[in-house]
Amino acid sequence: MKQLKIKLLLFSATVLGMTSCLKEGSPNVDTGNASNIIQFSNTGNNSAAASSKYPNFYTDLGSLAEGATAEFNLNISYAGSANAPEDITVNLVVDNDLLTLFNDQNGTTYVIPPTSVFAFPSSVVIKKGTRTAQVKATVTRSADYDFGEAYAIPLSITSASKGTISDNFGKSVYSFGVRNQFDGDYAMDITSSGWAAYGISDGPTLTWPSNIGLSTTGANTLIIVDYARGGDALQPAFTADESVTAFGATTPLFTIDPTTYALSVINSTADDGRGRILKLNPAATPAENSYDPATKTIHASYIMGQNGRPDQYFTLVLTYVGPRP
């Protein structure tokens, strides 16, 4: 019996010793090979579907004015049992077939951006005595940038001066998003008049009870989204008791001229038969429909019209708080 207990204790100690050698949260590792593996390693959470052969890493690059640039990381690693025994040169290319396969497996519609939008190093060196080389891919909001497209850069490792290219992690899709320079989290004040048709008297300036977002829809266009309503687009309004509400079939689409900072507005929701439109208030001054780049404050004065109803007047002051979540 004593011999059995001793053997069990020895076995348990061996298992515990083996377990303590495992690394938690390790980056991508191709378990199909034991050593000398060249691969892309994590630059964030892998957002690819479980059915996807290759990973996808998404980066929100924040707000960029036209011509501005932002960067994200590319990590290329030597996944051997030791550090790289010598400088290892790794060559990278854009892989169109990879993106086609990825879209098929993930149900996505990513496209490769124009060459004016992105740049990355075609070769990377993993230095002797290290395991990872980190380089930057650069995104430029050029005149060719299309906010209506979902962009991704599909990269493949084509060759390495030493080691075996990983089957699962020798390719990776890097998707990214850009917001225009007016996008952000805003506090909103509303002054209304002409709302009697909805049982609402002309009232004082009221503050929306929580911040709203101005969300990018194009190079210089935005819609209002209300976080309290799950990010729904809205035409904000108040009820007679000053509770918040929103008009249906109405989504203001604001356009801000990037040179003059003049603002315009239309209703971007399809007509549901009521003929609801939005237009600038012709009595407003230019300053009442403008963006102030110094304070990042937006002023909007516009009219909502509808068949068989008197016009309703809105004056909004949107004060920048910070980046949108």
C-alpha positions in Angstrom: 0.0 0.0 0.0 2.9 2.4 0.9 4.5 1.7 -2.5 1.2 2.5 -4.3 0.9 5.8 -2.4 4.4 6.8 -3.2 3.9 6.0 -6.9 0.7 8.1 -6.9 2.4 11.0 -5.3 5.3 10.8 -7.8 2.9 10.7 -10.7 0.9 13.7 -9.4 4.1 15.7 -8.8 5.2 14.9 -12.4 1.8 16.0 -13.9 1.9 19.2 -11.8 5.4 20.0 -12.9 4.4 19.5 -16.6 1.3 21.7 -16.1 3.4 24.6 -14.6 5.4 24.7 -17.8 2.5 25.6 -20.0 2.0 29.2 -21.1 -1.5 30.6 -20.8 -2.8 33.0 -23.4 -0.1 32.3 -25.9 -0.4 33.8 -29.3 -1.3 31.8 -32.4 0.6 28.5 -32.5 0.4 26.0 -35.3 0.4 22.7 -33.5 0.9 20.8 -36.7 4.6 21.6 -36.5 6.9 21.3 -33.5 9.4 24.1 -34.1 10.8 26.7 -36.5 7.3 28.0 -37.5 7.0 31.4 -39.2 3.5 32.9 -38.7 1.3 35.9 -38.0 0.6 36.3 -34.3 -2.2 38.1 -32.5 -2.7 41.9 -32.8 -5.9 41.8 -30.8 -8.9 39.5 -30.6 -9.4 37.1 -33.5 -12.9 38.1 -34.8 -13.1 35.4 -37.5 -15.9 32.8 -37.3 -15.2 29.4 -35.9 -15.6 28.0 -39.4 -12.8 30.3 -40.7 -9.4 28.7 -41.6 -7.6 32.0 -41.2 -7.8 34.7 -38.5 -9.1 38.3 -38.7 -8.0 41.2 -36.6 -10.1 44.5 -36.7 -8.8 47.9 -35.8 -10.9 51.0 -35.2 -8.6 53.8 -36.5 -10.7 56.6 -35.1 -11.5 59.9 -36.7 -9.3 61.0 -39.7 -9.5 64.1 -41.8 -8.9 63.7 -45.5 -5.2 63.2 -46.1 -4.5 62.1 -42.5 -3.0 58.7 -41.6 -3.2 56.1 -38.9 -1.4 52.8 -38.2 -2.0 49.4 -36.9 0.4 46.6 -35.9 1.5 43.5 -37.8 3.2 40.9 -35.7 5.3 38.2 -37.4 6.8 35.5 -35.1 9.2 32.7 -35.0 7.3 30.0 -33.0 10.1 27.6 -32.3 11.3 26.0 -29.1 13.9 28.8 -28.8 14.6 32.2 -30.1 15.5 32.8 -33.7 19.0 31.4 -34.3 19.7 34.1 -36.9 18.1 37.1 -38.6 15.1 35.7 -40.5 13.7 37.7 -43.5 9.9 37.1 -44.0 8.2 38.3 -47.2 4.6 39.4 -47.3 2.1 40.0 -50.1 -1.6 40.9 -50.5 -3.5 37.7 -51.3 -6.8 38.2 -53.2 -7.7 34.5 -53.1 -7.3 34.6 -49.3 -10.0 37.4 -49.0 -12.3 35.5 -51.3 -12.0 32.4 -49.2 -12.4 34.4 -46.0 -15.5 36.2 -47.2 -17.0 32.8 -48.2 -16.3 31.2 -44.8 -17.3 34.2 -42.7 -20.3 35.7 -44.6 -18.4 39.0 -44.9 -18.1 41.4 -47.9 -14.7 42.8 -47.3 -12.8 44.4 -50.2 -9.2 45.4 -50.6 -8.9 49.2 -50.4 -7.3 51.3 -53.2 -3.5 51.4 -53.1 -3.6 55.0 -52.1 -5.3 54.0 -48.9 -2.8 51.5 -47.4 0.8 50.6 -47.2 2.8 47.9 -45.4 6.4 46.5 -45.5 6.8 43.8 -48.1 9.6 42.2 -46.0 10.1 41.9 -42.3 13.2 40.8 -40.3 12.8 38.7 -37.1 16.1 39.5 -35.4 18.4 36.8 -34.1 17.7 36.1 -30.5 14.1 37.3 -30.7 10.8 35.7 -31.5 8.6 38.5 -32.9 9.0 41.4 -35.3 6.4 44.1 -35.0 5.9 46.5 -38.0 3.2 49.0 -38.9 0.6 49.0 -41.7 -0.4 52.6 -42.6 -3.9 53.7 -43.6 -4.4 57.0 -45.3 -7.8 58.7 -45.7 -7.1 59.6 -49.3 -9.5 61.0 -51.8 -10.2 57.4 -52.9 -11.3 56.2 -49.4 -14.9 55.0 -49.7 -16.8 54.9 -46.4 -19.5 52.7 -48.0 -17.0 49.8 -48.3 -15.8 47.4 -45.7 -12.1 47.3 -46.1 -9.6 44.6 -45.2 -6.0 43.8 -46.1 -5.5 40.0 -46.7 -1.8 39.2 -46.1 0.2 36.0 -46.8 3.7 35.0 -45.9 5.2 33.9 -49.2 8.7 32.9 -48.0 11.1 33.0 -45.1 14.9 32.7 -45.1 14.5 30.1 -42.3 11.7 28.0 -40.9 8.4 26.6 -42.0 5.4 28.8 -42.9 2.4 28.0 -40.7 -0.5 26.4 -42.5 -3.1 28.0 -40.3 -1.4 31.3 -39.4 0.7 32.0 -42.4 -2.2 34.1 -43.7 -4.3 36.7 -41.9 -7.0 39.3 -42.7 -6.6 42.7 -41.2 -9.8 44.8 -41.3 -10.2 48.3 -40.2 -12.6 51.2 -39.9 -12.2 55.0 -40.2 -14.5 57.7 -38.9 -14.7 61.2 -40.4 -13.3 64.1 -38.4 -16.8 65.2 -37.2 -17.7 61.8 -35.7 -17.9 61.8 -31.9 -19.8 61.7 -28.7 -21.9 64.9 -28.2 -24.1 66.6 -25.7 -27.3 67.9 -27.3 -29.5 70.9 -26.6 -32.8 71.4 -28.5 -34.9 74.5 -28.9 -38.2 73.9 -30.7 -41.1 75.8 -32.0 -44.2 75.1 -34.2 -44.8 71.7 -32.6 -48.5 72.4 -31.7 -49.7 69.9 -34.2 -48.1 67.2 -32.0 -49.6 68.7 -28.8 -46.3 70.2 -27.8 -46.0 73.9 -27.0 -43.1 76.0 -28.0 -40.7 75.6 -25.1 -37.3 76.5 -23.6 -34.1 75.0 -24.7 -34.0 71.4 -23.4 -31.0 69.1 -22.9 -31.1 65.6 -24.1 -30.7 63.5 -20.9 -27.7 61.6 -22.2 -25.0 62.0 -24.7 -25.7 61.1 -28.3 -23.4 60.0 -31.1 -22.8 61.6 -34.5 -22.0 58.5 -36.5 -20.0 58.5 -39.8 -22.0 57.5 -42.9 -19.6 59.1 -45.5 -16.6 61.4 -45.9 -18.5 64.4 -44.4 -21.9 63.0 -43.5 -23.3 61.9 -40.1 -26.5 60.7 -38.5 -27.6 61.1 -34.8 -27.6 57.8 -32.9 -29.0 57.5 -29.4 -27.1 55.2 -27.1 -30.1 54.9 -24.7 -32.1 53.3 -27.6 -29.4 50.8 -28.5 -27.7 53.0 -31.1 -30.9 53.7 -33.1 -30.8 56.6 -35.5 -33.3 59.3 -34.6 -34.9 62.6 -35.1 -34.9 63.9 -31.5 -37.9 65.6 -29.9 -39.6 66.1 -26.6 -43.2 65.5 -25.5 -45.5 67.9 -23.7 -44.2 66.9 -20.3 -40.6 67.2 -21.6 -40.0 63.5 -21.8 -37.7 62.5 -24.7 -39.1 61.0 -27.9 -38.3 60.7 -31.6 -40.2 61.1 -34.8 -40.7 58.0 -37.0 -39.7 57.8 -40.6 -37.2 60.7 -40.0 -33.4 60.5 -39.8 -31.5 63.7 -40.2 -28.4 63.2 -42.4 -26.0 66.1 -41.8 -23.4 67.1 -44.3 -20.5 69.4 -43.2 -18.4 71.1 -45.8 -14.8 70.3 -44.8 -13.6 73.7 -46.1 -16.3 76.2 -45.2 -17.8 74.1 -42.3 -21.3 75.0 -43.5 -23.9 72.4 -42.5 -26.8 71.1 -44.6 -29.5 68.5 -43.7 -31.9 66.1 -45.4 -34.2 63.3 -44.3 -32.3 60.1 -45.1 -35.3 57.8 -44.3 -37.5 56.6 -47.2 -40.9 58.3 -47.4 -43.5 56.2 -45.7 -46.4 58.2 -47.4 -46.4 61.2 -45.0 -44.0 63.2 -47.2 -41.8 64.0 -44.2 -38.8 66.2 -45.2 -36.0 68.1 -43.5 -34.5 71.3 -44.8 -32.5 74.2 -43.5 -34.4 77.1 -41.9 -34.1 79.9 -44.5 -34.3 82.5 -41.6 -31.3 81.0 -39.9 -27.9 82.8 -40.1 -24.9 80.9 -41.5 -23.5 80.5 -38.0 -26.7 78.7 -37.0 -25.9 75.9 -39.5 -22.2 75.4 -39.1 -19.4 73.5 -37.4 -16.8 75.3 -35.2 -13.5 73.5 -35.6 -12.0 75.3 -32.6 -14.6 74.1 -30.1 -15.9 71.1 -32.2 -19.5 72.5 -31.7 -22.2 71.9 -34.3 -25.1 74.3 -34.8 -28.1 73.1 -36.8 -31.3 75.1 -37.5 -33.8 73.2 -39.7 -37.4 72.6 -40.5 -39.4 69.3 -40.6 -42.2 69.4 -43.1 -45.0 66.9 -43.5 -48.1 66.5 -45.7 -51.1 68.3 -44.0 -49.1 69.5 -41.0 -47.6 72.9 -40.2 -43.8 73.1 -40.3 -41.9 72.3 -37.1 -38.6 74.1 -36.3 -35.6 72.6 -34.6 -32.5 74.4 -33.3 -29.8 72.0 -32.2 -26.5 72.7 -30.4 -24.2 69.7 -30.4 -21.2 70.1 -28.1 -18.3 67.6 -28.5 -17.6 65.5 -25.5 -15.1 62.9 -26.9 -14.6 60.0 -29.3 -17.7 57.9 -29.8 -17.7 54.5 -28.0 
